Amino acid sequence: MSDSQLSTRKERIGWYFYDWANSVFYTTVITVFLGPYLTSITKAGADAHGFVHILGVPVHSGSFFPYVVSASVLLQVLVLPLLGAIADYTHKKKFMLGLFAYIGSISTMGLFFLHGTNYLLGALFFIIANISFGASAVMYNAYLNDIAETDRRDAVSSIGWAFGYLGGGVLLALNLALYLNASKLGLTSEMAIRLNLVSAGIWWALFTIIPMLTLKIRQSAKQKQTGERLISIGFKELFATIKGSFNYPKTLIFLIAYLLYNDGVQSVIAISAVFGQEELGLSMSTLTTVILMVQFMAFFGALLFNYIANSIGTKRALLISLVIWTGCVFYSFQYLSSETGFYILGGVIAIVLGATQSLSRSMFSHLIPKNKEAEYFSLYEISDKGTSWIGPLAFGLALQFSGSYRWAILSLALFFIVGFVMLLVLKIKEGIKEVGNEIPQKI
């Protein structure tokens, strides 16, 4: 990068703070409180057989939340690539980051009104928030190539993820304290959960101010010509990118592998609280404590695996993390039966959680053609943090047809195994050469 493009330490810290800002939606809303709470709201509105009826279609109350997650991400499949194309064409990724951050945070605050049997209202606010979460993350990730040189991508990406886990953990600790002391404060458990949900939206909105003040605009905004519409421009750019992407087959192979194995990662995280509550009978306080532990341990796990990647290469470090994920799924199916086991499993997951995500992001950044960052990261975001869709759908279907949470979670092992095999045979260095980027010393 030229001197005018190089980032400053201040800008990188500002970039880290967006992960600090939006990770609370992932932890407080998706991972801990909304799944079990929305499931209980859905059960309250279910018929005698435990089903709700959406447009006449019977849906198991326990499957409703995974289906809602899947629906939100299916919509992202349609929306995010278009937004990425618009961002790359107009050079307005900073503006779009802020726009969707605030749409998402305000929608998250709307979850405060989720109570009684109004599960559809909760689903609506969540879908808007999750689409906005994904859209803002596309713009955020697209900044990685701007602020980090080739051999610094793993480190910068890992620090960003570590910041996110720390921020998510801090608010979750405060939320846990409120939930456990709700009765002393004259609050019901339901009201404590609703306050925790709205706190995530407020936190997200407040800390987004920091990256909005520090991130640089490196290219002047491009003005559309008279008669042009952004939507038509977006589709035109998107189709051109999709057509051009076939010139980079190894980038596409990595995307597919990532779509699979990270869908497994996100599914395990998204349904862990529901699994603990419904299959193991764990209390909300126990579930929140385990997730809180995961957040702080993941901070160190992300930094640890950055060190491992520097020693043995990013690809090998990623492969090791996928072996561990597969083992965690089989353990949950066959052996997990106690609160102690849930804590142990959480500790193991924490070590590899940040590693899988941060190293995948930095590896993908090397496989993107120049000036196409937002468009390619929009495809990447389809299975990034909190936005998996195939996994929750598979889990929901397995649960609906088997009636067993254990068989449902076992279905996720396939995502890790297939993703591992695809990554194992992928020639990363050749892929980096294909897109015309510099090959880092360790990959």
N, C-alpha and C positions, 0 to 999 in steps of 0.2 A: 504494500500500500504506500502511496505517496505521503509526504509529511502532512499535507492538508487533510488526509483521510485518517491518519493514525489517531486512535482514541487516547484520551487521558485517563489517569487513574480515577478522577472524579466521574467521568462518563461511565467507566466500567462499574463503579460502585452504584451509580444510578441505575444501570441495567440490572445489576444483581437485585436491587430493591423491588423490581417488578415481580420477581419470583417470590420475594418476601411478601408482597402485597396480595398476589392472587392465589398463593398456595393455601390460604385459609379456606377458600371455597372448596378446594380439593379435600382438605383434612376435616374441617368442621362440618361441611355440608355433605359432600359425597361419601367420605369414608366412614364417618362416625354417626352423625345425628339424623340425617334425612332418610337414609335407607330404613332403619328400624322404625322411625317415627312415621314415615309415609306408609310403611307396611301396616302399622297398627291403625292408622287412619283408614286405610283401605279395608282392613278386616272389619272395622266398625261399620262400614257401608256395604259389606258383602252379604250374600244370601246365606241360607242355612247350610249350604254345601261349601262355603268358603270362596265363592266366586263373585266377582263384580262383572257387570255387563257393559262393555264399551261398544257403542253402535251395534248392539245386539250380539256381540261376540263375547262368549264367556271367558274370563281371564282369572286364573288363580290369584288370590290376593297376595300370596307370597312371590308371585312372578311379576306383579305389577311394576315394582320399582326397577328391576332389570330391564323390563320392556320399555319403560320410560327413558332409561339411559340409552338404550338402543335407538329409540325413535329420535332422540335429540341428536345423536351422532349420524344417523342416516340423513337428517336434514343438513348436518355439517358437510356430508359428502357432496351435497348439491351446492351449498353456499360458499364454503371456505375456498375451494379452488378459484371461484369467480372473484372473491374478494382479494385473493392473492394476486391474480392477474391485474386487477384494478390498481392495487398498491404498487406493483412494479411499473405499470404504465404511467401512473400519475406522480410517482415518487412521494406519496403521502402516507407512508407506513407509520410515521410517528403520530400523525393526526388520527389515523384509523386505530392505532393502539389505544389512544386515549378515549376515542368514541366508544369502542366496544367494551373497554374496561368499565366505563361508567354505566353503560346499558346493563352489563352483567351485574355490577354491584348493586344497582337499584333494584333489579329483578330479584336478587338474593335477599335484599331487605324485605321484599314483598312476601317471602316465605313466612314472615311473622304471622300472616293471616291464615296460615294452614292450621285448621283445627276441626273438631267434630268429625264429619264424614266427607268434607270437601276435598277429596283426594285429587279430583280433576283440576282444581285451582292450583294445588301444589305441583302437579305435573306440568301445568302451563308455565308457571314461574320458573320451574327448574329447567325446562326445555329452552326458554329464552336465555336464562343465565348461562347454561352450559354451551349453547351456540356462541354466545358473546365471549365466554371464557376461551373457547377454541379460536375464535377470530382474533382476539387480542394476543393470544399466544403465538399465532402465525407471525404477526408483526414483530413481536418480541424476539422470537427465534431468528427471524430474518436479519436482526441486528448483529448476530454472532460473527458473521463474516466481516462486518464493518469494524468491530471493536477488538478482534483477536487475530494476530498473525498466525500463519499455518501451524507452527510448532507450539503455539500457545492455546489452541482450541480446546484440547482436553482439559487443561487447567482452568480456563475461564468458564467453560461449560460446567465443570464439576463444582467450582465455587458458587456459580449461580444456583445450581440445584441444592447445594448445602445451605445457602442463604434461605432458599424456599422452605426446606425442611425445618430450619430453625424458626422462621417466622410462623409457619403453620403450627409448630410445637408450642410456641409462646402463647398464642391465642387459645389453642386447645387446652393448655394448662389452666388458663383463666376460665375457660368454659367449663372444664371439669370441676373446678372449685365452686363455680356457681351452681352446677347441677347437684353436687354432693351436699351443698349447704342450702338448697332451695327452701326446705321446710323452716330452717332457722331464719330465713329472710322473708318468710310469709308467702313463698311462691309454691305453686304446684310444680310437679316434675314437667308437665306439659308446657307451662309458661316458661320454665327455665330453658327447655329445648328451643322454644320459639325465640327467646331472647338471644340464645347462642347462635341461631341461624341468622338473625338480623345483625348481630355483631360482626359476622364474617363479611357481610356486605359493607358495613361501615369501615372496617379495617381495610378492605380492598380499595375502597374509594379514597381514603385518606393517604395511604402509602403510594398510590399511583401518582400522586403529585410529584414525588421525588424523581422518578424517571422522566416525567414530562418536563421537568425543569432542567435536566442534565443531558439527555440524549441529544445528539447533534442531527441536524438535517444536512446531509451531504450532497444532495442534488436538489436543484430548484424544482418546485412543483410544476408539472407539465400541464398546460391548459389545453383542454379539448377544443377541437376546431368547431366552428359554427355548424350546427345541425347534428353533431355527434352526440350520442348518449353514452354515459358511462357503462350501462348494462351491455349495450352492443359492443363497446370497446372491450369490455371484460371478456365477453364470450369469444371475440375475435382473437384476443391475446391468449386466452385459455386454450382454444383449439390449436393455435400455432405451437404452444408449449407442449401439448399432448402429442401432436404430430412429431415435434422435434425430439421428444423424450425417447422415441424408439431408436434414436441415434446413440443413446446411452443405456444399453441393455443392463449393464451391471448396476447402474443407479436404480433401475426399475426392480431388479432382483432384490437389492437391499431393501427397497421400500416394501416389497411384498413380505420379505422375511421379517422386517420390523413390524409390519401390520399384524402379523401372526403372533410373534412372541411377545410383543408389548401389549397386544390385546389380552393375552393371558395374564401379564403383570397387572394391568389395570382392572381386569375382572376379579382377580384375587383380592385386590385392595378394596374394590367397590362393594364386594359381597361379604367381606370378612366379618363385618359387624353383624350382618343378618345371619350368617352361618353360626357365629358364636351365640347369638341370641336364640335362634330357632332350633339348632341341632344340639348345642351343648348346654343350653339353658343358662348362659352367663348373664349377669346383670349389666345394665348400661354403664355403671361405674367401672366395672372390670374391663369392659370393651374399650371404654375411653382411655383407661389407664394404659392398656396394652398399645393402643394406637399412639398415645402420647410418648410412650417408651420408644416406639418405632421411629417417630419423628426425630427425636434427639440422637438416637443411634445411627439413623440414616445420614445425619449430618457428617458423622465421622466415617461412615461407610463410603460416601461419595468421595471423600478426600483420600481414603485408604486405597480405593480402586484406581484413583488417578495415579497414585504411586505405583501400583501394580502394572497399570497400562504403560507407564514410562519405562518399566523394567522389562516386560515381556511383549508389549505391543497391545494396541487397543482391541484388535480382533480377538486375540487369545483371552484377554481379560473378560470380554463380552461372553465368549463361549463358556468360560468357567461359571459366570453368573447364571447362564441358562441351565447348566447342569444342576446347580443348587436350586433354582426355581422348580425344576421338574421333581426333584427329591421332596421339596416342600409339599407339592400337590399330592404325591403318593402317600406321604406321611399323614396328611389331613384325611385322606380317604380311609386308610387302613388303621392308623394308630391313635389319632387325635381324639381324646375322650375326656380331658380334664382341663381345669383352669390353668394348672401348672404347665401342661403341654401347650396350651394356647400362648402362654408367655414365652416359652422356649422357641416356638415356631415364629412368633413375632420378632424375637431377637435375631434369628437367622435371616428372616426376610429383610430386616432393617439393614443388614450389612450389604446385601446385594441390590436393594431397591434403587438407591441413588446411583449406583454403579451402572446398572443396565440402562437407565434413562439418560444420564449425563454423557456416557461414552457413546451411546447411539446417536445422540444429537451432534456431538462433535465429529463423529465419523461421517454422518450424512452431510455435514457442511462442506466436507472435502469433495463430495460427489455431485455438487450443484454447479451448473454452468454460471458464469459470472452474470450479474444483473438479473438473475431469475430466482433470487433467494426467497421472496415472499410466495411466489407461485409454487415452488417445490416444497417449501415448508408447509404450505396449505395442504398438500398431499400427505406430508409427514404427520401433520396434526390430526389427521383422521384417526390415528391410534395413539395419540400422545396422552399426557396426563389428564385423566378424567374423561377421556373421549373415546373409549373403546366401544365397539358396538357388536361385533361378531361374538365375542366372548360372553357378554351378558345375555345375548340372545340364545347362545348355546346352553348357557347355564339355566336360563328360564325355561327353555324347552325340555331340557333333561329333568328339571325339577317337576314340571307339569306332567310329564309322561311317566316318570319313575316314582314321584312322590318322596324322593330321598335327596337330602342336601349333599350326602356323601357321593352319590353317583353324579350329581350335578357338578360338584367341584372336580371330580375325576375327569370329566369331559374336557377340562381346561388343559390337561397334560399334553394333549395333541398339539396345541398351539406352540408350546415350548419345544417339543420334539421336532416338528416340521421346521420351525424357525431356526433351530440349531443346525439342522442338516443343510438348509439353504445358505446360512452364513458360513458354515464350514467350507463349502465348496466354492464360495464366491472369492474371486481374485480382486481384492480391494485396490491394490496398486494400479492394476490395469484400468479399473474403473475411474480412478482419479486422473489418469492420463487421458482417458476418453473425453473428459469434460474440459481438459486443458488447464488443470490446476497443478500447483506444486505439491509434490509428495512429501509429507512430513517424515522426520527421521524415524519415528516410531509409529507404526500403524498396524 
